[in-house]
Amino acid sequence: MKVPVSCGVLLLLGLGPVVGSEAVAEKEVPRVTVTVDPRVELMCIIFRLAGNPEYCQGKVPSYVRDVDRHFGPFRNHAVVALARKLRETRWVSYDAVMSMAVHVTDAVSLQERVPFSPQPASLDARWTPESAREFLGLARTFVVETKFAEFLGRHESLYQVGIQRMRKLLDKEAHLEWFDRFFGPRHGAEFHVVLGLLNIGSYGVHCTDPNGRETLYSITGVWSVDFRGLPKFGAHVVPTIVHEITHSYTNPLVDRFAEPLQKPGEILFPYVADAMRKQAYSGWKTLMYESLVRACGLRYALAIGGPAAMQKAAAYESSRSFHWVGELAEVLGEYDKDPREYEDLAAFFPRIIAFFEDYAKNVDAKLGAIKAEKEHYFGPNAEGYLGFYRQKGIPLAPVVVRFQTRRADP
């Protein structure tokens, strides 16, 4: 069974969440909308101007040129200065930027889609209610002063090319009905594949509104263009979309069971620290997020492509230094069978914890030959030290000490 996919259309008047045509209702199959979302484009542009490298690698030449020409004179705008500060002091970057995008109502009023106090669990913790509100206040003036709406309007035809091509790919290649089968139905949830024209990375974020309605996003970068410089997407993009949507299912479980996962995570991380940091994964918790989401991705590969596809995917994950993901996917096979013995993945989670605990106990035998670069941060800007400040409230820069270790010869 294929997932109904609708095509997103920019709602330029309100610059709000994009809307799409209604899809035919199918029992227990989520509707997926492909969009270009003004909120996402706005955040990408601001953080591009701020110098965040992950938003300075756009691959659509004409769009990148137009963005720099139109918004370049505003590089010293107050919201851009604040974005730089937030990156330096709170590490606001990557998915934290996209998390903010989906937590506002639209790209003009920039109101809180869900109250920020108390901070919603779905809003990235690198934001605080105070910093988020200050940022949004300045962003409102940026939208007006830069004539952001006019810029979007001039590029609607480009957006539509990307939307139509992604929709065609998903219609042909994606099996997103797998999510309900593997994780269980999320009644009333909406799924959006959002194209990020300035992104080459992809992010999985979600938001639950005050009425309990859940919206899941795979914000997918455009990293390939055709001979005319227009976005194009191959079948290899589908696993990335699956990966990012899966984050919205699995990250909350890692958060829920963080306490028993921390010790094995802290044991495993030093063995692959250098490789992880090159992928912008900074600590044990991110390692756990990525390990679980990638193991679920292997289950998707098995369900859709069979054992050979799963084996190929496992080899790829090992090349990214997630050496244990293949074994974890095999453990998930105890959960992923018919008939199901577990109500949901949360009920199965003690088995996942036991896997990591056992792997950590035997890590030298499994990974001992791998050199591990350890990187220690002595200062406030490292993960877990965001509360450290000088007496006058000025954040201190971290001191980084790097050294390598390996298992001693017997």
ChimeraX attribute file (.defattr): number of C-alpha atoms within 10 A of each C-alpha:
attribute: neighborCount
match mode: 1-to-1
recipient: residues
	/A:1	9
	/A:2	16
	/A:3	21
	/A:4	19
	/A:5	23
	/A:6	22
	/A:7	22
	/A:8	25
	/A:9	20
	/A:10	21
	/A:11	17
	/A:12	18
	/A:13	9
	/A:14	15
	/A:15	21
	/A:16	19
	/A:17	23
	/A:18	22
	/A:19	17
	/A:20	17
	/A:21	11
	/A:22	12
	/A:23	15
	/A:24	11
	/A:25	11
	/A:26	12
	/A:27	6
	/A:28	14
	/A:29	20
	/A:30	25
	/A:31	21
	/A:32	24
	/A:33	26
	/A:34	28
	/A:35	28
	/A:36	29
	/A:37	29
	/A:38	25
	/A:39	23
	/A:40	24
	/A:41	20
	/A:42	21
	/A:43	20
	/A:44	24
	/A:45	21
	/A:46	25
	/A:47	26
	/A:48	26
	/A:49	26
	/A:50	23
	/A:51	16
	/A:52	18
	/A:53	12
	/A:54	16
	/A:55	25
	/A:56	18
	/A:57	18
	/A:58	21
	/A:59	20
	/A:60	22
	/A:61	13
	/A:62	12
	/A:63	17
	/A:64	17
	/A:65	12
	/A:66	13
	/A:67	15
	/A:68	15
	/A:69	10
	/A:70	14
	/A:71	18
	/A:72	15
	/A:73	11
	/A:74	16
	/A:75	17
	/A:76	12
	/A:77	19
	/A:78	15
	/A:79	24
	/A:80	23
	/A:81	16
	/A:82	20
	/A:83	27
	/A:84	22
	/A:85	14
	/A:86	19
	/A:87	20
	/A:88	15
	/A:89	18
	/A:90	23
	/A:91	18
	/A:92	20
	/A:93	21
	/A:94	20
	/A:95	17
	/A:96	18
	/A:97	23
	/A:98	25
	/A:99	25
	/A:100	21
	/A:101	24
	/A:102	24
	/A:103	25
	/A:104	21
	/A:105	18
	/A:106	22
	/A:107	26
	/A:108	23
	/A:109	17
	/A:110	20
	/A:111	16
	/A:112	17
	/A:113	15
	/A:114	19
	/A:115	14
	/A:116	17
	/A:117	9
	/A:118	9
	/A:119	14
	/A:120	16
	/A:121	13
	/A:122	18
	/A:123	24
	/A:124	18
	/A:125	14
	/A:126	20
	/A:127	21
	/A:128	16
	/A:129	16
	/A:130	10
	/A:131	15
	/A:132	15
	/A:133	16
	/A:134	13
	/A:135	19
	/A:136	19
	/A:137	15
	/A:138	15
	/A:139	24
	/A:140	16
	/A:141	16
	/A:142	21
	/A:143	16
	/A:144	11
	/A:145	11
	/A:146	16
	/A:147	13
	/A:148	19
	/A:149	18
	/A:150	10
	/A:151	14
	/A:152	18
	/A:153	14
	/A:154	10
	/A:155	12
	/A:156	14
	/A:157	11
	/A:158	16
	/A:159	23
	/A:160	17
	/A:161	14
	/A:162	23
	/A:163	25
	/A:164	16
	/A:165	16
	/A:166	24
	/A:167	22
	/A:168	15
	/A:169	17
	/A:170	23
	/A:171	15
	/A:172	11
	/A:173	16
	/A:174	20
	/A:175	17
	/A:176	23
	/A:177	17
	/A:178	20
	/A:179	19
	/A:180	14
	/A:181	12
	/A:182	18
	/A:183	17
	/A:184	13
	/A:185	14
	/A:186	15
	/A:187	12
	/A:188	12
	/A:189	15
	/A:190	16
	/A:191	20
	/A:192	23
	/A:193	27
	/A:194	24
	/A:195	24
	/A:196	28
	/A:197	26
	/A:198	25
	/A:199	24
	/A:200	17
	/A:201	18
	/A:202	21
	/A:203	25
	/A:204	24
	/A:205	28
	/A:206	24
	/A:207	23
	/A:208	19
	/A:209	15
	/A:210	10
	/A:211	7
	/A:212	10
	/A:213	13
	/A:214	16
	/A:215	17
	/A:216	23
	/A:217	27
	/A:218	26
	/A:219	28
	/A:220	23
	/A:221	24
	/A:222	24
	/A:223	19
	/A:224	15
	/A:225	15
	/A:226	10
	/A:227	7
	/A:228	9
	/A:229	13
	/A:230	18
	/A:231	23
	/A:232	19
	/A:233	19
	/A:234	11
	/A:235	12
	/A:236	9
	/A:237	19
	/A:238	18
	/A:239	18
	/A:240	20
	/A:241	23
	/A:242	23
	/A:243	23
	/A:244	23
	/A:245	25
	/A:246	23
	/A:247	24
	/A:248	21
	/A:249	19
	/A:250	21
	/A:251	21
	/A:252	15
	/A:253	16
	/A:254	22
	/A:255	14
	/A:256	12
	/A:257	15
	/A:258	16
	/A:259	9
	/A:260	15
	/A:261	20
	/A:262	18
	/A:263	14
	/A:264	21
	/A:265	21
	/A:266	16
	/A:267	16
	/A:268	23
	/A:269	24
	/A:270	20
	/A:271	24
	/A:272	20
	/A:273	22
	/A:274	21
	/A:275	18
	/A:276	20
	/A:277	12
	/A:278	9
	/A:279	10
	/A:280	12
	/A:281	17
	/A:282	17
	/A:283	18
	/A:284	22
	/A:285	19
	/A:286	16
	/A:287	19
	/A:288	24
	/A:289	18
	/A:290	20
	/A:291	21
	/A:292	22
	/A:293	22
	/A:294	26
	/A:295	26
	/A:296	27
	/A:297	23
	/A:298	29
	/A:299	24
	/A:300	23
	/A:301	21
	/A:302	17
	/A:303	16
	/A:304	15
	/A:305	12
	/A:306	12
	/A:307	14
	/A:308	11
	/A:309	17
	/A:310	22
	/A:311	15
	/A:312	12
	/A:313	23
	/A:314	24
	/A:315	16
	/A:316	14
	/A:317	19
	/A:318	13
	/A:319	11
	/A:320	13
	/A:321	17
	/A:322	20
	/A:323	18
	/A:324	18
	/A:325	24
	/A:326	24
	/A:327	14
	/A:328	20
	/A:329	25
	/A:330	14
	/A:331	15
	/A:332	21
	/A:333	12
	/A:334	14
	/A:335	21
	/A:336	21
	/A:337	11
	/A:338	7
	/A:339	7
	/A:340	11
	/A:341	12
	/A:342	14
	/A:343	11
	/A:344	14
	/A:345	19
	/A:346	17
	/A:347	11
	/A:348	15
	/A:349	17
	/A:350	12
	/A:351	16
	/A:352	17
	/A:353	18
	/A:354	14
	/A:355	16
	/A:356	23
	/A:357	20
	/A:358	11
	/A:359	21
	/A:360	20
	/A:361	13
	/A:362	12
	/A:363	16
	/A:364	15
	/A:365	10
	/A:366	13
	/A:367	18
	/A:368	14
	/A:369	12
	/A:370	14
	/A:371	16
	/A:372	21
	/A:373	18
	/A:374	17
	/A:375	16
	/A:376	13
	/A:377	16
	/A:378	14
	/A:379	19
	/A:380	20
	/A:381	22
	/A:382	20
	/A:383	13
	/A:384	10
	/A:385	14
	/A:386	16
	/A:387	11
	/A:388	15
	/A:389	15
	/A:390	9
	/A:391	7
	/A:392	6
	/A:393	9
	/A:394	10
	/A:395	18
	/A:396	16
	/A:397	15
	/A:398	14
	/A:399	12
	/A:400	11
	/A:401	10
	/A:402	10
	/A:403	9
	/A:404	12
	/A:405	12
	/A:406	13
	/A:407	12
	/A:408	7
	/A:409	4
	/A:410	3
